[in-house]
Amino acid sequence: MPLIARIISVLLHPLWMPLFSFVLAFELVPDLGYFIPPKALWFNYLVIGVMTAVFPLIGALIMVRSRRIDGITMDDRRQRLSPMLSALMYYCLTYWLIRKYPHHPSTLSLFLGGIVVLLCTLVITFKWKISLHMAGIGGLIGGLSGLLLLFGSFSILMLVPLIVLAGGLGTARLVISDHTPAQVYVGALLGFVCVFATVVSGFVI
């Protein structure tokens, strides 16, 4: 059971959520990519993957090597702050880069929602260990729910597998980490509400 839980935690790590969100959004809502050539869209995927996953991961590994943090899992709440701040910087830079493309406002709102989630979890982490994994997948589901409400281009049943995965991830976090049920539930709710509200409101900077 712990091995399966670790595999689930890696596959559904919050580092992958921005890329997963973008890919699923463009697949489920074709209107979002109407003005973007396929090659440019794939380049955007590459930029998002590198900037929001690869670079933050490299930064965390450097912090481990320099002994600023004990390990890549960052079990200590206080050790999460520096990697999260670094990731927030990369998120903001990525948002600036993707704004150079003719993206639909809802696409920008979707990514901006991820920044809002990261900022909120960073502030909360100063005092409490919220589940970043659940905030990530909660944001993914919230973003797609917002797009469904706005565009209605796919069935709500498409969200069911993601909700099942979220349940599995929540269970995995309880099995292999020192998270409490409250930290798991609050993380999922925070992620969902932040991204859903950002997408539905059309908030763009």
C-alpha positions in Angstrom: 0.0 0.0 0.0 2.7 2.6 0.8 4.4 1.9 -2.5 1.2 2.5 -4.5 0.6 5.6 -2.4 4.0 6.9 -3.3 3.5 6.2 -7.0 0.2 8.1 -7.0 1.8 11.0 -5.2 4.6 11.2 -7.8 2.3 10.9 -10.8 -0.1 13.5 -9.4 2.5 15.8 -7.9 1.5 19.5 -7.9 4.5 20.2 -10.1 2.6 18.6 -13.0 -0.7 20.3 -12.4 -0.2 23.5 -14.5 0.8 21.4 -17.5 -2.0 18.9 -17.0 -4.5 21.8 -16.6 -3.4 23.4 -19.9 -3.4 20.2 -21.9 -6.8 19.1 -20.6 -8.3 22.6 -21.1 -7.2 22.8 -24.7 -8.4 19.2 -25.4 -11.8 19.7 -23.8 -12.4 23.3 -24.9 -11.3 23.7 -28.5 -12.3 27.4 -28.5 -9.3 28.2 -26.3 -6.9 27.3 -29.1 -8.7 28.8 -32.0 -6.1 31.6 -32.7 -3.1 29.5 -31.8 -1.3 27.3 -34.4 -0.7 23.7 -33.3 3.1 24.2 -33.2 2.8 27.3 -31.1 0.5 25.4 -28.7 3.0 22.6 -28.3 5.7 25.3 -27.6 3.5 26.7 -24.9 3.2 23.2 -23.4 6.9 23.0 -23.4 7.4 26.4 -21.8 4.9 25.6 -19.1 6.3 22.2 -18.4 9.9 23.4 -18.1 9.1 26.6 -16.2 6.6 25.2 -13.7 7.9 21.7 -13.2 11.6 21.2 -14.4 13.0 24.4 -13.0 11.3 24.3 -9.6 12.4 20.6 -9.3 16.0 21.5 -10.1 15.9 24.3 -7.6 14.6 22.0 -4.9 17.4 19.5 -5.7 19.9 22.3 -5.4 18.5 23.2 -2.0 18.7 19.5 -0.9 22.4 19.4 -2.0 23.2 22.6 -0.2 21.4 21.2 2.9 18.9 24.1 3.0 16.2 21.4 3.1 16.4 17.8 4.3 14.8 16.1 1.3 12.7 16.5 -1.8 9.5 15.5 0.0 9.9 18.5 2.4 8.1 16.9 5.3 8.9 19.9 7.5 6.5 22.7 6.9 9.1 25.4 7.3 11.4 23.9 4.7 8.6 24.2 2.1 8.7 28.0 2.1 11.9 28.6 0.0 10.9 26.0 -2.7 7.4 27.4 -2.8 8.7 31.0 -3.1 11.0 29.9 -5.9 8.1 28.1 -7.7 6.0 31.2 -7.3 8.6 33.2 -9.1 8.7 30.7 -12.0 4.9 30.7 -12.2 4.8 34.5 -12.5 7.5 34.5 -15.2 5.6 31.8 -17.1 2.5 33.9 -17.0 4.4 36.8 -18.4 5.7 34.6 -21.2 2.3 33.0 -22.2 0.7 36.5 -22.3 2.8 37.1 -25.4 0.7 34.7 -27.3 -2.9 35.4 -28.4 -4.4 33.3 -25.7 -8.1 33.4 -24.8 -8.7 35.3 -21.6 -10.0 32.2 -19.9 -6.7 30.5 -20.6 -4.9 33.3 -18.8 -7.4 33.2 -16.0 -6.8 29.4 -15.6 -3.0 29.9 -15.2 -3.5 32.9 -13.0 -5.7 30.8 -10.8 -2.7 28.5 -10.2 -0.6 31.4 -9.1 -3.4 32.4 -6.7 -3.4 28.9 -5.2 0.3 28.8 -4.8 0.3 32.3 -3.2 -2.4 31.3 -0.8 -0.8 28.0 0.2 2.5 29.8 0.7 0.9 32.2 3.1 -0.9 29.4 5.0 2.3 27.3 5.1 3.9 30.0 7.4 1.5 28.8 10.1 0.0 25.4 9.0 1.0 22.4 6.8 -1.7 22.4 4.1 -1.6 19.6 1.5 0.0 21.0 -1.6 -0.9 17.8 -3.6 -4.6 18.3 -2.9 -4.4 22.0 -3.6 -2.9 21.2 -7.0 -5.5 18.6 -8.1 -8.3 20.6 -6.5 -7.1 23.6 -8.7 -7.1 21.3 -11.8 -10.7 20.2 -11.1 -11.8 23.7 -10.2 -10.3 25.2 -13.4 -12.0 22.6 -15.6 -15.3 23.1 -13.8 -15.1 26.8 -14.4 -14.4 26.2 -18.1 -17.4 23.8 -18.3 -19.6 26.4 -16.8 -18.4 29.1 -19.2 -18.2 27.0 -22.4 -20.3 23.9 -21.9 -18.1 22.1 -24.5 -17.8 18.8 -22.6 -19.8 16.6 -20.4 -19.6 16.9 -16.6 -18.9 13.2 -16.6 -15.4 14.0 -17.9 -14.7 15.3 -14.4 -15.6 12.1 -12.7 -12.2 10.3 -13.3 -10.4 13.4 -12.0 -12.5 13.4 -8.8 -11.8 9.7 -8.4 -8.1 10.4 -8.8 -8.3 13.2 -6.3 -9.9 10.8 -3.8 -7.0 8.3 -4.4 -4.4 11.1 -4.0 -6.0 12.2 -0.8 -5.9 8.7 0.6 -2.3 8.3 -0.6 -1.2 11.5 1.2 -2.8 10.3 4.4 -1.0 6.9 4.1 2.6 8.1 3.4 2.7 11.6 5.0 1.9 13.2 8.3 -1.0 15.2 6.9 -4.2 15.2 8.8 -7.6 14.8 7.1 -8.3 18.5 7.6 -5.1 19.4 5.8 -6.1 17.2 2.9 -9.7 18.5 2.7 -8.7 22.2 3.1 -6.0 21.8 0.4 -8.5 20.4 -2.1 -11.1 23.0 -1.3 -8.7 25.9 -1.5 -7.4 24.8 -4.8 -10.8 24.2 -6.3 -12.3 27.5 -5.1 -9.4 29.7 -6.1 -9.1 28.4 -9.7 -12.8 28.1 -10.2 -13.4 31.7 -9.0 -10.6 33.0 -11.1 -11.7 31.3 -14.3 -15.4 32.1 -13.9 -14.8 35.8 -13.0 -12.4 36.1 -16.0 -9.8 37.7 -13.8 -6.7 38.6 -15.8 -3.8 40.9 -15.0 
